[in-house]
Amino acid sequence: MTGYRDGYDFRKWYAASIKQRPRRHWLRWGLAGSMLVSLVATALHGANDHPPLFFSFLPGFFMGMSPFAKDSWATGQNQGAYDEFEHAALLRATARAFAAYIGLVVMLVSWMITAPGLGWPIPTTPMQWTGWLVTLSVIGISLPATFAEFMVPMPDAEDETL
């Protein structure tokens, strides 16, 4: 018997949680790449009146596949699905995601402040601003799941579901 004296079986609990939250190795890179693609597409094509909204919603598509975006771990309702180390990693991932998002917004605001003096394009029409706001909103929503995918370790190969 593994676990504590009261008959707690770690393997039974862990196997059930793995089936609830299947992990994919490629998803973390898909999330990170889709964020980069959405920012680059909005920066390159956001100066016209037709922002690339498909690329803006691309991180949201990948976020829908992440198990960390499906559970309500931040509200405390579903904390039993994670052990204490995963829960601590999720909280650290969320804090780092918010810090990265604040840094991204500060960087973009400073770009828009300095761009007119350097002759770079900036958004001027409502559709251009809509493209940037949609892109920033979707990235802000998907950043915690992206950081969690990188910070919570993947399960061992023998623990993977078939």
C-alpha positions as CSV (number, residue, x, y, z in Angstrom):
1,M,0.0,0.0,0.0
2,T,1.3,3.4,-0.9
3,G,0.3,6.6,0.8
4,Y,-0.6,7.5,4.3
5,R,-1.7,5.3,7.2
6,D,-5.4,5.8,6.6
7,G,-5.4,4.0,3.3
8,Y,-5.0,7.0,1.0
9,D,-3.8,5.6,-2.4
10,F,-1.9,8.1,-4.3
11,R,-1.9,6.2,-7.6
12,K,-5.7,5.9,-7.7
13,W,-6.1,9.7,-7.2
14,Y,-3.4,10.6,-9.6
15,A,-4.6,8.4,-12.4
16,A,-8.1,9.9,-12.2
17,S,-6.7,13.4,-12.4
18,I,-4.6,12.6,-15.4
19,K,-7.6,11.4,-17.3
20,Q,-9.5,14.6,-16.4
21,R,-6.6,16.8,-17.7
22,P,-4.9,15.2,-20.7
23,R,-1.6,17.1,-21.6
24,R,-0.1,17.5,-25.0
25,H,3.6,18.5,-25.5
26,W,2.9,20.5,-28.6
27,L,0.2,22.6,-27.1
28,R,2.5,24.9,-25.1
29,W,4.4,25.8,-28.2
30,G,1.2,26.3,-30.1
31,L,0.0,28.7,-27.5
32,A,3.2,30.7,-27.5
33,G,3.5,30.7,-31.3
34,S,-0.1,31.7,-31.8
35,M,0.4,34.7,-29.5
36,L,3.5,35.8,-31.5
37,V,1.6,35.3,-34.8
38,S,-1.3,37.3,-33.6
39,L,0.9,40.2,-32.4
40,V,2.9,40.2,-35.6
41,A,-0.1,40.0,-37.8
42,T,-1.8,42.8,-36.0
43,A,1.3,44.9,-36.2
44,L,1.8,44.3,-39.9
45,H,-1.7,44.4,-41.1
46,G,-3.3,46.5,-38.3
47,A,-2.6,49.7,-40.1
48,N,-5.3,49.1,-42.7
49,D,-9.0,49.1,-42.2
50,H,-9.3,45.3,-42.2
51,P,-7.5,44.0,-39.1
52,P,-6.7,40.2,-39.2
53,L,-9.2,39.1,-36.6
54,F,-8.7,35.4,-37.5
55,F,-5.1,35.7,-36.3
56,S,-6.3,37.8,-33.3
57,F,-8.5,34.9,-32.1
58,L,-5.8,32.2,-32.8
59,P,-4.5,32.1,-29.2
60,G,-8.1,31.6,-28.0
61,F,-8.4,28.5,-30.2
62,F,-5.3,26.9,-28.7
63,M,-6.3,28.0,-25.2
64,G,-9.5,26.0,-25.7
65,M,-7.4,22.8,-25.8
66,S,-5.5,23.5,-22.6
67,P,-6.6,21.7,-19.5
68,F,-5.6,24.8,-17.4
69,A,-8.1,27.0,-19.2
70,K,-11.0,24.6,-18.8
71,D,-10.9,24.1,-15.0
72,S,-12.0,26.7,-12.5
73,W,-8.9,26.4,-10.4
74,A,-8.6,30.1,-9.8
75,T,-12.0,30.3,-8.1
76,G,-11.3,27.5,-5.7
77,Q,-14.2,25.3,-6.9
78,N,-12.0,22.7,-8.5
79,Q,-8.9,22.7,-6.4
80,G,-9.2,19.0,-5.6
81,A,-8.1,18.1,-9.2
82,Y,-4.6,19.5,-8.5
83,D,-2.0,18.6,-5.9
84,E,-0.3,21.3,-3.9
85,F,2.7,21.6,-6.2
86,E,0.6,21.9,-9.3
87,H,-1.7,24.5,-7.5
88,A,1.3,26.5,-6.4
89,A,2.7,26.4,-10.0
90,L,-0.6,27.6,-11.4
91,L,-0.6,30.5,-9.0
92,R,2.9,31.5,-9.9
93,A,2.1,31.1,-13.6
94,T,-0.9,33.4,-13.2
95,A,1.2,36.0,-11.4
96,R,3.9,35.9,-14.1
97,A,1.3,36.1,-16.8
98,F,-0.2,39.2,-15.4
99,A,3.3,40.8,-15.1
100,A,4.1,39.8,-18.7
101,Y,0.8,41.3,-19.8
102,I,1.5,44.5,-18.0
103,G,4.9,44.6,-19.6
104,L,3.4,44.0,-23.1
105,V,0.8,46.8,-22.7
106,V,3.5,49.2,-21.4
107,M,5.7,48.3,-24.4
108,L,2.8,48.9,-26.9
109,V,1.8,52.2,-25.3
110,S,5.4,53.4,-25.4
111,W,5.6,52.3,-29.1
112,M,2.4,54.3,-29.8
113,I,3.9,57.3,-28.0
114,T,7.2,57.3,-29.9
115,A,5.9,56.0,-33.3
116,P,4.5,59.3,-34.7
117,G,7.8,61.1,-34.2
118,L,9.6,58.3,-36.0
119,G,7.1,58.0,-38.9
120,W,5.9,54.5,-37.9
121,P,2.3,53.6,-38.4
122,I,-0.1,53.7,-35.5
123,P,-3.8,52.9,-35.3
124,T,-6.0,55.8,-36.2
125,T,-9.4,54.4,-37.3
126,P,-11.9,52.6,-35.1
127,M,-11.3,49.3,-37.0
128,Q,-7.6,49.5,-36.4
129,W,-8.1,50.1,-32.7
130,T,-10.6,47.2,-32.6
131,G,-8.0,44.9,-34.1
132,W,-5.5,45.9,-31.4
133,L,-8.0,45.6,-28.6
134,V,-9.2,42.2,-29.7
135,T,-5.6,41.0,-30.0
136,L,-4.7,42.3,-26.6
137,S,-7.8,40.9,-25.0
138,V,-7.3,37.4,-26.4
139,I,-3.7,37.4,-25.4
140,G,-4.5,38.6,-21.9
141,I,-7.0,35.9,-21.5
142,S,-4.7,33.1,-22.8
143,L,-1.5,34.1,-21.1
144,P,-2.2,32.4,-17.8
145,A,-2.9,29.1,-19.6
146,T,0.3,29.5,-21.6
147,F,2.4,30.1,-18.6
148,A,0.7,27.2,-16.8
149,E,1.5,24.9,-19.7
150,F,5.2,25.8,-19.3
151,M,5.4,25.8,-15.5
152,V,3.4,22.7,-14.6
153,P,5.6,19.7,-15.4
154,M,4.3,17.2,-17.9
155,P,3.3,13.8,-16.5
156,D,5.8,10.9,-16.9
157,A,5.5,8.8,-20.0
158,E,4.2,5.8,-18.1
159,D,1.4,7.9,-16.6
160,E,0.2,9.2,-19.9
161,T,-3.3,8.1,-21.0
162,L,-3.5,6.0,-24.2
